[in-house]
Amino acid sequence: MLAFPLVLSLAVVAAAGADVASPTGRAAPARAAKSAPAVEPTPAVEPAPNTAPAAGRRRARFAAFSREGNPLAQRMMIGISGVLMQAAPLRPRVVSLDPRDVGRSAAFGGLGVFGRYRPKPIVGIDLGVQSGSVRYRRKDADVGASQDQILADIGTALYLGRGDVAQFAVSAGLGGMYTLVRYNADQATGRQAFGSAVFRLGVEAEFLLKRVAIVLSFRTHGVLTDRDRVRSKGALLDGASAADQRAPVASFATMLVGSLGLAYRF
């Protein structure tokens, strides 16, 4: 009778041990879950701010009329410029100027006004008026001459380089030039006025700063003058021969003109 309870107790203990050692038991995973260290959640990383809109706004400040269909482009500009002209000096016959005092070329300084319109990004129309003056004097005598000229022309420009800040073009145009020459020798004076036809070729550069533009140009002009169509006045020219009253310039000459200007765009 005592052997049966003992055998039953051993059977119960063996069954309990089998449940603990079984790989499919649920107690072992539960203990492993309790002993695992707690994992803290990773904080969310905010994305870097997008700076593209701000950069676009800064770039828009320098936006130029360089792309087709840009509704914010300024098609026109007007400005004023400083002008430097280089041409052959006068060769008058009514007064005697020493070639050593005159030199091989004369530099004219003056001012100019201009306007530009661009119906297309690649094409521009240019209208300008420029002035220049120079004085000639002899060192050994009270003899001198002055030359003042006003040049007006209209042309077109082909913009081969078009950027947001810098624009580059080649240009060509036609126009006319009015020249006034004054003479003085001791107490006698005289003056001559004549006109010339002008055609030009050049290169242009524009540096755009929102509503303002810095404009550079370098042009070479061909000047055609009818030397016999001259209006002469003054004591020095009264009674002078027809040869002495001709315009004191060549019938065909070249002239270089450079300018630096500041323009308003609209």
C-alpha positions, 0 to 999 in steps of 0.5 A: 500500500505504501509503494503506490503513493511513492510511485505516484509522487515520483511520476508527478515530479518527473512530469513537472521536470519535463514541462520545465525542460521542454523547448516548447514550454511557455515559462522559459520565454516569460522569464527571458522577457523579464530579464531583458534590458529595457530599450529606450525609444530613439528620438525622432530627427527633424529634417534639415530646413530647406534653404532652396526658397531663400536661395531662390529669392536671393538669386531673383534679386539679380534676375535679368532678361535672359530667358524667354518668357520671363515676366519680371524682366525689364526690357528698357533702360536709360542712362548717362555715360562718360565718353572717351573718343580717339581720332585723327587730329585736325589739319587746318590751313587757316592757322598753323599748328605744330605737329609736335604739339598736336600728336598723331591722335587726339583724345576727346572727353565728354558725356553721353546719354543712351537708351536701349530696348530689347523686344527679344532676349537676344536682340536689342535696339540702341539709341545714343547721343555722345559729345566730345571736346579737345583743344589744340595750342601752340607752345611758341605762339598765341595760336590755337584751335578747339574741336567739339563734336556731337555724335548721334546714332541708332543701332542693334545689338545681338546678345550672344552671352546672356546670364543672370548678372552679365550680358554680352553683345556685338552691335552695329549702327548708323548715325551722324556727327556734327563738328564745330571747329573754332580758331584763334590767332592773335586777335583774329578768330574764325569757326567752321561747322560741318557734318559727317555720316557715321557707321559703327561696329562694337562690343557691349557689356551689361552688368545687372544689379536689380534695377540698375545696370553698369554698361560698358561699350567699345566701338569703332566708327567709320566717318564719312565727311564731305569736305566742301560742305562747310559753313565758315565764319570769322575774320580768319576765314573771310577772303580765304581760298576755297581750299583753305575753307575746306573741312580740316579732316579727312574725307574718310576717317576712323574713330574709336569710342569707349564709354562707361555708363550707369542706367536705370532698368524698367 
